Amino acid sequence: MDSNGPLPAAADQVFVGGSGRSGTTVVGRLLGRHSRLACLPYELKVQTVLPRVLRGRMSVEEFAATSHRVHRRARDPATYELPLDPALEVLGATLHTDGPRAGGRFVRALLDPFATAERKPGWVEMTPANLTCAGDLAEILPESRFVHVLRDGRDVATSVSAVWGQMAVSDALEWWAKRIRGIDAQVRRLPEHRTTTILLEELVRDHRDETYEALLAYLNLEDESQVRGFFDETVTADRAHLGRWRDLEPRDRRDLCRQYDRLLAEMSESEATCAPLLNSSRRLELAR
């Protein structure tokens, strides 16, 4: 885990993100077991569209229609009915006089009531695309913190191809690399104390306790039995389906590994912030 040390106070606004199929859901739900953080039972998503409104690329009316459509498509919106219309009124009232503050008020108008209902002081949100707009979210919510969940690109690509069914595995791996590069550009915009990266393989298999403890330390959260219990029972290598790319045909596996090694080399050459973690995991794999 790449951590920049504990914060002076517990983080009460946490965004978890990464590429799709990278483990963001399980990390969000892990943190949501903590007494300080409530985790919405589905991905909010609308905050990742919000920067378009703040930059004048989308009207409030268009954003409202998009927000309602996204909410209707959520897996189980009945578990928590977003106060969308009141939040949209908050956004529209001050958007043209103080855009960043209006954006922050909008997000908090959606998530703060959920945390209050859960009797918790803060929240964690687990939409994967959070890290693709981390710079904007950091601006509108100055107290927020970000957790980038990183995963072996071959597993991401295999999962994306199988579950989403829109891309061949090789194309999905290129998509993953492009997404990681975009996230890296956002991470570089943030002060070091506002973001950390965890590798899913380290959390569920290679350095379980160290990664778990470092994650809580980064957010300045105390270890709690309900969090530890969820970690021990649910955040495991078996449940994460590590190494699913190995189920490919031998020739396809070899081609995918060559492609992956090329992409890792390109990330190292560009000094991507996540390259050391990915390369370390790849070396450990080859040494087994």
C-alpha positions in Angstrom: 0.0 0.0 0.0 1.1 3.5 -0.8 0.1 5.6 2.2 1.1 9.1 3.1 0.6 8.8 6.9 -2.4 9.3 9.2 -4.5 12.4 9.0 -4.8 14.7 12.0 -8.5 13.9 12.3 -10.7 11.0 11.1 -11.8 11.4 7.5 -15.6 11.9 7.3 -15.9 12.3 3.5 -14.3 9.4 1.7 -14.4 8.7 -2.0 -13.3 5.2 -3.1 -12.6 4.7 -6.8 -10.6 3.0 -9.5 -11.2 1.2 -12.8 -14.4 -0.8 -13.0 -14.1 -4.4 -11.7 -11.2 -3.4 -9.4 -12.7 -4.0 -6.0 -14.1 -0.6 -5.2 -17.3 -2.0 -4.0 -15.8 -4.4 -1.4 -13.5 -1.6 -0.1 -16.4 0.8 0.2 -18.4 -1.7 2.1 -15.5 -2.5 4.3 -15.1 1.1 5.3 -18.9 1.4 5.6 -18.8 -1.1 8.5 -17.0 1.5 10.6 -18.9 3.4 13.2 -17.8 6.7 11.6 -18.7 6.0 7.9 -22.0 5.2 6.2 -21.7 3.6 2.8 -24.6 4.1 0.4 -25.8 0.6 -0.7 -25.4 1.5 -4.4 -23.1 3.8 -6.5 -24.2 7.4 -6.4 -22.5 8.2 -9.7 -24.1 11.7 -10.2 -21.1 13.4 -8.5 -18.9 12.2 -11.4 -21.1 14.1 -13.9 -21.2 17.3 -11.7 -17.9 18.8 -13.0 -19.6 19.3 -16.4 -22.2 21.5 -14.7 -19.5 23.4 -12.8 -17.6 24.1 -16.1 -20.8 25.2 -17.9 -20.8 22.2 -20.2 -24.2 21.0 -19.0 -27.2 22.9 -17.7 -28.7 22.3 -14.3 -31.8 21.1 -16.1 -29.8 18.5 -18.1 -28.0 17.5 -15.0 -31.3 17.0 -13.1 -32.6 14.7 -15.9 -29.4 12.7 -15.9 -29.4 12.5 -12.1 -32.9 11.1 -11.9 -32.2 8.7 -14.7 -29.1 7.4 -13.0 -30.9 7.0 -9.7 -33.7 5.0 -11.3 -31.2 2.6 -12.7 -29.5 2.0 -9.4 -29.7 -1.6 -8.2 -31.8 -0.9 -5.2 -32.8 2.7 -4.9 -35.6 1.8 -2.6 -33.1 1.2 0.2 -32.4 4.9 0.3 -34.4 7.5 -1.6 -32.0 10.3 -2.6 -33.2 13.8 -1.8 -32.4 14.7 -5.4 -34.8 17.6 -5.9 -33.9 19.5 -2.7 -30.2 18.9 -3.5 -30.7 20.2 -7.1 -32.4 23.3 -5.7 -29.3 23.9 -3.5 -27.1 23.5 -6.5 -29.0 25.9 -8.7 -29.4 28.6 -6.0 -25.7 29.4 -5.8 -24.1 27.8 -8.9 -23.5 31.0 -10.7 -22.1 32.9 -7.7 -20.0 30.2 -6.1 -19.7 27.1 -8.3 -17.3 25.0 -6.2 -19.3 25.6 -2.9 -22.5 24.9 -4.7 -21.1 21.6 -5.9 -20.0 20.6 -2.5 -23.4 21.5 -1.0 -25.1 19.4 -3.6 -23.1 16.3 -2.8 -23.4 16.8 0.9 -27.2 17.3 0.5 -27.4 13.8 -1.0 -25.0 12.0 1.4 -25.1 13.7 4.7 -28.8 12.8 5.4 -27.9 9.1 4.7 -25.1 9.3 7.2 -27.4 10.9 9.7 -30.0 8.2 9.2 -27.3 5.6 9.9 -26.2 7.6 13.0 -22.7 8.1 11.7 -20.8 11.4 11.4 -19.4 10.7 7.9 -19.8 8.7 4.7 -17.9 6.7 2.1 -18.9 6.7 -1.6 -17.8 3.9 -3.9 -18.4 4.9 -7.5 -15.4 3.7 -9.5 -15.3 6.9 -11.6 -14.6 9.0 -8.4 -10.9 8.9 -9.1 -11.3 10.0 -12.7 -12.6 13.4 -11.4 -10.8 13.4 -8.0 -9.3 16.9 -8.7 -12.8 18.4 -9.1 -14.3 16.5 -6.1 -11.3 17.6 -4.0 -12.0 21.2 -4.9 -15.7 21.2 -4.0 -15.2 19.2 -0.8 -11.9 20.4 0.7 -12.1 17.9 3.6 -12.6 14.8 1.4 -10.1 12.0 1.1 -9.6 9.5 -1.8 -8.8 5.8 -1.9 -7.6 4.4 -5.2 -8.3 0.7 -5.5 -5.9 -0.8 -7.9 -6.0 -4.3 -9.4 -4.0 -6.5 -11.7 -5.1 -5.3 -15.2 -5.4 -8.8 -16.5 -8.0 -9.7 -13.9 -9.8 -6.4 -14.6 -9.8 -7.1 -18.4 -11.0 -10.6 -18.1 -13.8 -9.5 -15.7 -14.8 -6.6 -17.9 -15.0 -8.8 -21.0 -17.0 -11.5 -19.3 -19.4 -9.4 -17.2 -19.9 -6.3 -19.4 -19.6 -8.3 -22.6 -18.6 -5.3 -24.7 -14.9 -5.8 -25.4 -12.4 -8.5 -26.1 -10.0 -9.2 -23.3 -7.1 -7.5 -25.1 -9.2 -4.4 -25.8 -10.4 -4.4 -22.1 -6.8 -4.4 -21.0 -6.1 -1.3 -23.1 -9.2 0.3 -21.6 -7.9 -0.5 -18.1 -4.5 1.1 -18.9 -6.2 4.2 -20.3 -8.3 4.5 -17.2 -5.3 4.1 -14.9 -3.5 6.8 -16.8 -6.4 9.1 -16.4 -6.6 8.4 -12.7 -2.9 9.0 -12.3 -3.3 12.5 -13.8 -6.0 13.2 -11.3 -4.0 11.9 -8.3 -1.1 14.1 -9.3 -3.4 17.1 -8.8 -4.0 16.3 -5.2 -1.8 17.0 -2.1 -0.2 13.8 -0.9 -2.2 13.6 2.3 -5.5 13.5 0.4 -5.0 10.3 -1.5 -3.7 6.8 -1.1 -3.6 3.7 -3.3 -4.2 0.1 -2.3 -3.6 -2.9 -4.4 -6.4 -5.4 -4.2 -4.0 -8.4 -4.3 -2.2 -7.0 -1.3 -5.4 -6.4 0.6 -6.9 -9.9 0.0 -3.8 -12.1 -0.2 -0.2 -10.9 -0.2 -0.1 -8.4 2.7 -3.5 -8.6 4.2 -3.1 -7.3 7.7 -0.5 -4.6 6.8 -2.7 -3.2 4.0 -5.8 -3.3 6.1 -4.1 -1.5 9.0 -2.5 1.1 6.7 -5.8 1.9 5.1 -7.4 2.6 8.5 -4.4 4.6 9.6 -4.5 6.7 6.4 -8.1 7.6 7.3 -7.2 7.9 11.0 -9.9 5.3 11.9 -9.7 3.0 14.8 -9.9 -0.7 14.2 -13.3 -2.1 15.2 -14.6 -5.6 15.5 -17.4 -5.2 12.9 -14.8 -3.9 10.4 -12.3 -6.6 11.2 -15.0 -9.3 11.0 -16.1 -8.1 7.5 -12.5 -8.1 6.5 -11.8 -11.6 7.7 -14.9 -13.1 6.3 -15.5 -11.2 3.1 -12.4 -9.5 1.9 -10.6 -12.6 0.8 -8.7 -14.0 -2.2 -11.4 -16.5 -2.9 -14.2 -13.9 -3.0 -12.1 -11.6 -5.1 -11.6 -14.3 -7.8 -7.9 -13.5 -8.1 -6.2 -14.9 -11.2 -9.3 -15.4 -13.3 -7.2 -14.5 -16.4 -5.5 -17.9 -15.9 -8.7 -19.6 -17.1 -8.0 -18.3 -20.6 -6.6 -20.6 -23.3 -2.8 -21.0 -23.0 -2.1 -18.9 -26.1 -4.5 -16.2 -25.0 -2.8 -16.2 -21.6 0.7 -15.7 -23.1 -0.5 -12.9 -25.4 -2.3 -11.2 -22.5 0.8 -11.4 -20.3 3.0 -9.9 -23.0 0.5 -7.1 -23.5 0.3 -6.5 -19.7 4.1 -6.4 -19.4 4.3 -3.8 -22.2 1.7 -1.6 -20.5 3.5 -1.9 -17.2 6.7 -0.9 -18.9 5.0 2.2 -20.4 3.6 3.1 -17.0 7.0 2.9 -15.4 8.6 5.0 -18.2 6.0 7.7 -17.7 6.5 7.4 -13.9 2.9 6.7 -13.1 2.3 6.8 -9.4 0.8 3.3 -9.3 3.6 1.7 -11.4 5.7 0.5 -8.4 2.8 -1.3 -6.8 1.9 -3.1 -10.1 5.4 -4.0 -10.9 6.1 -5.3 -7.4 3.0 -7.5 -7.6 4.1 -8.8 -11.0 7.6 -9.6 -9.8 6.1 -11.5 -6.8 4.0 -13.5 -9.2 6.9 -14.4 -11.4 8.9 -15.5 -8.3 6.3 -17.9 -7.1 
